[in-house]
């Protein structure tokens, strides 16, 4: 569920802000020495963690990121955190370790590192980036709509924090896009359950799900179908007034929708037509909510 835009944002941040050009030069010298000595990669990493200063480890970590050696990069950043806790290098290494874990697909590790960063350095310039990584890590774990959507809810909440706490950051726009996608996924799950109940003729349970979609996710793509399904469910129960009101809200907000066409034809088959439910009714309230959203 990722897109090139979010990856490019991340790339610009850690290459531009942290001086990757200088880092690669320094790291190339350090890594070249290890290779010529015949020491294994594992032994070289262990030796570096014990003997090298934090700036060298940090620059080597950045060089490993650039070279796609994400596991080695994470070990370098972790070594700084262990050997030089609470230093400026440790602060930088912690957020970069979160990024390396994210790129490796180690999403829980990325979330843990980013949350720890925010707990230690909530007012730093990189706080927005750490929060954004948390959102990305949850977002990447959003499953198919047929499965539990707790990760979609977490992604939406984490990205909303980016928007609300860091509205001027370069991550805010993409965070907003991902909030909308995650919420649409949550609405899609409600629709899936609602359709299940409707097929089983459990109309009250189905109506509750469809109304929840319209109430909680009025901006989602699922609202058109939810209103059409409400029309269908109320009609099946013999509640023609509610069916007409649901179709009316659908027609007022989505007059060209195929869902409205189907709802209109359903009502017309019994000589009925869409009719407003009254300004103070649920349908009147939700109609204004959809129009305002």
URWOCOR-V738579 format. One line per field, one symbol per residue. psi: psi as a letter, one per 40 degrees, with the letter a starting at -180 (. if undefined). A space follows every 10 residues. Layout:
BEGIN
psi = ???
END
This chain:
BEGIN
psi = fiiddddddd dddedddefd dddddddddd ddddddeeii dddddddddd diiddddddd ddddddeegd dddddddddd dddfieiddd dddddddddd dddeegdddd dddddddddd fdeidedddd ddddddddde ehaieeihfd dddddddddd dddddfdeie eddddddddd dddddddddd ddddddddde fgdddddddd ddddddfeei eedddddddd ddddddeegd dddddddddd dddgdehddd ddddddddee fiiihieide iddddddddd dd.
END
